Amino acid sequence: MKIDAVKWGGALLIILVLMAGSAWSAWTWQANAYGRQLADKDAAYQTERTNLANANSAQVLAEQGKRFALEQWLAASDKAHYRALTDEKTKQARLRDRLATADLRLSVQLDATAATSCDAVQATTSTSGLVYGARRARLDPAHAQRIIGITSDGDRGLIALQACQSFARGISH
């Protein structure tokens, strides 16, 4: 009986060793399979993150391009507005100088239907030409300067308005 017990004990020991070996093999195989799954998920996650980063970079570059184009357009618009304003100021300064030196005289046309009691106002013609049939009165140079100042302010306002309108049109497109 001892031999049977040893036989059965040895057989049980072999069975236990085989069971432990198969459990260890199954455990190792399962760990490797799970590790592969985790590695695949990690690779997919990294690929997704890389694709998102690339898309974001492309979008940032596109927005930078748009911003650069807008800055260039604004600079050109400001330059054109400044040039128009400077030209208008120069023209107004020349006009003021011509009025101050009496090279140019402003006059107003008198109403032809006005009463003849206004004969105290002399009708004059400008030095650059003759106007037949219209009665004109020359303005005082100080009044002429003020009128030129008012028109200068109006011209600057119109130039600023045009700049705003072109800016609004440019932005809306």
C-alpha positions in Angstrom: 0.0 0.0 0.0 2.9 2.2 0.5 3.8 1.9 -3.0 0.2 2.8 -4.1 0.3 5.8 -1.8 3.7 6.9 -3.2 2.4 6.3 -6.7 -0.7 8.3 -6.0 1.3 10.9 -4.1 3.7 11.2 -7.1 0.9 11.3 -9.5 -0.9 14.0 -7.5 2.4 15.9 -7.3 2.8 15.7 -11.0 -0.8 16.8 -11.5 -0.2 19.7 -9.2 3.0 20.7 -11.0 1.2 20.5 -14.3 -1.7 22.5 -13.0 0.6 25.1 -11.6 2.6 25.2 -14.9 -0.6 25.6 -17.0 -1.9 28.3 -14.6 1.4 30.1 -14.9 1.3 29.7 -18.7 -2.3 30.9 -18.9 -1.4 33.8 -16.6 1.6 34.8 -18.7 -0.4 34.5 -22.0 -3.2 36.6 -20.5 -0.8 39.2 -19.3 0.9 39.4 -22.7 -2.5 39.7 -24.4 -3.6 42.4 -22.0 -0.3 44.2 -22.4 -0.7 44.1 -26.2 -4.2 45.5 -25.9 -3.0 48.3 -23.6 -0.1 49.0 -26.0 -2.6 49.2 -29.0 -4.9 51.5 -27.1 -1.9 53.7 -26.1 -0.7 53.8 -29.7 -4.2 54.7 -30.9 -4.5 57.4 -28.2 -1.1 58.8 -29.2 -2.1 58.8 -32.9 -5.4 60.6 -32.1 -3.5 63.2 -30.0 -0.9 63.7 -32.8 -3.7 64.2 -35.4 -5.5 66.7 -33.2 -2.2 68.6 -32.6 -1.5 68.7 -36.3 -5.1 69.9 -37.1 -4.7 72.6 -34.4 -1.4 73.7 -35.8 -2.9 73.9 -39.2 -5.8 76.0 -37.9 -3.4 78.3 -36.0 -1.3 78.8 -39.2 -4.4 79.6 -41.2 -5.6 82.1 -38.6 -2.1 83.7 -38.5 -2.3 84.0 -42.3 -5.7 85.7 -42.1 -4.4 88.0 -39.4 -1.3 88.9 -41.4 -3.5 89.7 -44.5 -5.8 91.8 -42.4 -2.8 93.7 -40.9 -1.5 94.3 -44.4 -4.9 95.5 -45.6 -5.3 97.8 -42.5 -1.8 99.2 -43.1 -2.6 100.0 -46.7 -5.9 101.5 -45.8 -4.3 103.7 -43.1 -1.6 104.8 -45.5 -4.2 105.7 -48.1 -6.3 107.6 -45.5 -3.2 109.4 -44.2 -2.2 110.3 -47.8 -5.7 111.7 -48.6 -5.8 113.6 -45.3 -2.3 115.0 -45.9 -3.1 116.0 -49.4 -6.3 117.8 -48.3 -4.4 119.6 -45.5 -1.8 120.7 -48.0 -4.5 121.9 -50.4 -6.2 123.8 -47.7 -2.9 125.4 -46.5 -2.2 126.6 -50.1 -5.7 128.0 -50.4 -5.3 129.9 -47.1 -1.9 131.2 -48.2 -3.4 132.4 -51.5 -6.2 134.1 -49.6 -3.7 135.7 -47.2 -1.6 137.1 -50.0 -4.6 138.3 -52.0 -3.6 136.1 -54.8 -7.1 134.6 -54.6 -10.3 136.4 -53.5 -13.5 134.8 -52.5 -16.7 136.4 -53.6 -20.3 135.7 -53.5 -22.9 136.1 -56.2 -25.6 138.5 -55.3 -29.2 137.8 -55.7 -30.4 139.4 -59.0 -33.9 139.8 -57.6 -32.7 141.6 -54.5 -33.8 145.2 -54.1 -31.6 147.8 -55.7 -31.0 149.4 -52.4 -28.0 147.2 -52.0 -26.0 149.4 -54.4 -23.5 150.1 -51.7 -22.0 146.6 -52.2 -19.7 146.8 -55.2 -19.8 144.0 -57.7 -16.3 142.8 -58.5 -14.7 140.3 -60.7 -11.9 138.0 -59.8 -8.5 138.4 -61.2 -8.6 135.1 -63.0 -11.6 135.9 -65.2 -14.6 137.9 -65.9 -18.2 137.0 -65.1 -20.7 138.9 -67.2 -24.1 139.7 -65.9 -23.7 138.4 -62.4 -23.3 140.9 -59.5 -20.6 139.7 -57.1 -19.4 141.0 -53.7 -15.9 140.3 -52.4 -15.6 138.7 -49.0 -13.4 140.1 -46.3 -10.2 138.0 -46.1 -10.8 137.1 -42.4 -14.3 135.8 -43.3 -12.8 133.9 -46.2 -10.2 132.3 -43.9 -13.0 131.2 -41.6 -15.0 129.7 -44.5 -11.9 127.8 -45.7 -11.4 126.5 -42.1 -14.9 125.3 -42.0 -14.7 123.6 -45.4 -11.3 122.1 -44.3 -12.9 120.6 -41.2 -15.7 119.2 -43.4 -13.3 117.8 -45.9 -11.4 116.0 -43.1 -14.6 114.7 -41.7 -15.6 113.3 -45.2 -12.1 111.7 -45.5 -12.5 110.1 -42.1 -16.0 108.9 -43.1 -14.7 107.4 -46.3 -12.0 105.6 -44.4 -14.5 104.2 -41.9 -16.8 103.1 -44.7 -13.9 101.4 -46.6 -12.9 99.7 -43.3 -16.4 98.5 -42.7 -16.7 97.2 -46.3 -13.4 95.4 -45.9 -14.3 93.8 -42.7 -17.7 92.6 -43.9 -16.1 90.8 -46.8 
